[in-house]
Amino acid sequence: MAHTICRGGIGWQTRPLYKNNKYEGKVTQHAPYLMFDNRFGSKLRLVWGVRAEYFKYDQLSQQIDEEDSRNLNREVIDDKAWQWMPSANFTYSPTSKINLRLAYSKSVIRPQFNERTGLPYFDPVANGLIYNTQMTSSVIKNYDFKFEWFPGLGEIISAGLYYKDLDLPIEREGYISNEGNLYLYNGNSKNAKLKGVEVEVRKNLGFIVKDSFLEHFFISGNFTYNDTKVIAFKNRFDTKNSAETYEVERPLYGQTPWAYNLGFSYESDRLGLNLLWNAKGEQYITVGYDYNAEEIQLPYAVADAQISYKMLKDRNLEIKLNAKNIFNRVIEYYNNNNSYSAEGATPGTFVTTRESMHLIPGATDKYDRNIDKILFRAYRGRTFGINISYTF
């Protein structure tokens, strides 16, 4: 901002701090599709089709500081204008209550506008500046097999296996400068392979004692487990197709290796009660080229509860009491760089620091108390609420 002397006093004139005074982008998208539903007798069903998606992104104006050395000028990987995304879902139903499903689908995840702007922005929780790199869309191939059993109304018992092949998954990568400052970069990794299993249950307890009060009680829960391998780029400045890569066994950015929830509910004409417990494993908040730039959230769980009651003769006045995060568990992020050492590594042998590191005696690739460093600790607090509704 600069000031000038003019007639009548002092005037102020604003000037853009960056190359342009705004970011502006344009997306053109078309998505025609065909879908078919074929039945073969009473037990076989095939739902299949294809989606042809046209996607074109045009950058009209960009805010960027060309003198900022922390910007990564990577080679642009252009999105294919057309993506063909077929899908097929085959279902075999040996009885009216049992399904066996086999499915394949292809999908595309596109970078959002806020992931394309060249203006860095500050994340107060991570305590670091976030920069966007030249990103492209991520293409995912999904394979699923699932067994489903519906014992009764509103009940399900299911189990499944799935496999995902992610080309150029979008992740947030951390980098520690020579001055010790953390900089975060939104960009693409090379590839990821994910194998998983899932189980889901919702069952009424009336089967224990027929025609009893137990028919008002339900238990529910689901569990997922993922095994992921990520192929990442070795050089943060070089992410073209021919660039050097390395393989690491870790969840993707924002992913957890496991998660589950357990629920208990009571449902009657007037009274309702719901208790829910959600838990997840270690979650990568930031992935890094080196261990010292990674941040991982320790396993975390939340307990919620709700009590409802319908009043008046027609049960049209309902009061709900809600409690969230009842136990107010602490949120903790850690870094396991202290568990690794480069001692004994031959200088110049490795492209990245990560490749030269190995676990020290007594340490693991998970959180080790008294070894690894807690970077962030916070409590979200408990939330209580009341809701009153009246139906006319």
Secondary structure, DSSP 8 states (H G I E B T S, - for coil): -EEEEETTEEEEE---SSSSS--EEEEEEE--EEEEEEEETTTEEEEEEEEEEEEEEEEEE----TT-TTS---------SEEEEEEEEEEEEEETTEEEEEEEEEEEE---GGGT--S-EEETTTTEEEEE-----EEEEEEEEEEEE--STT-EEEEEEEEEEEES-EEEEEEE-TTS-EEEEEEE-SEEEEEEEEEEEEEEGGGTSTTSGGGGEEEEEEEEEEEEEEEEES-TT--STTS-EEEE-S--TT--SEEEEEEEEEE-SSEEEEEEEEEE--EEEEEESSGGG-EEE--EEEEEEEEEEEESTT--EEEEEEEESTT--EEEEEE-GGGEE-TT--TTS-SSHHHH-EE-TT--SS--TTTSEEEEEEE---EEEEEEEE--
